[in-house]
Amino acid sequence: MRSRTCSTPTIRFVKPPSSACRTSTEGETVHAFVALRAGASVTEAELIDFCKARMAAYKYPRAVFFVDELPKTASGKILRRELRRS
């Protein structure tokens, strides 16, 4: 799955470090990890609707997890394995 950067006034960074998480009923579903800009607020439903309007049906996240900061390597790449553990 390709990363897709979503940019809105409230989102500081979403690249959906989206990861496919296994579920017992659907196989795998897409989850997004989101870091918001300081003082911004947005709900999970608003973000899912935003992505749904701009992405193909199989690409938009079914769940959103809010994090303070996305874990990164020294070179600035996102550590997806760290996100999956949390």
KANORZI-V182554 format. One record per backbone hydrogen bond with DSSP energy under -0.5 kcal/mol. NH is the residue of the N-H (numbers start at 1). CO is the residue of the C=O. If there is no record, write none. Layout:
[[NH CO] [NH CO]]
This chain:
[[6 4] [6 14] [8 11] [12 10] [12 35] [13 35] [16 4] [18 16] [19 31] [21 19] [21 29] [23 27] [27 23] [28 26] [29 21] [31 19] [32 63] [34 32] [34 65] [35 13] [36 34] [37 10] [40 37] [47 43] [48 44] [49 45] [50 46] [51 47] [52 48] [53 49] [54 50] [54 51] [55 51] [59 56] [60 56] [62 30] [63 30] [65 32] [67 34] [73 77] [76 73] [79 71] [80 78] [82 79] [83 79] [84 80] [85 81] [86 82]]
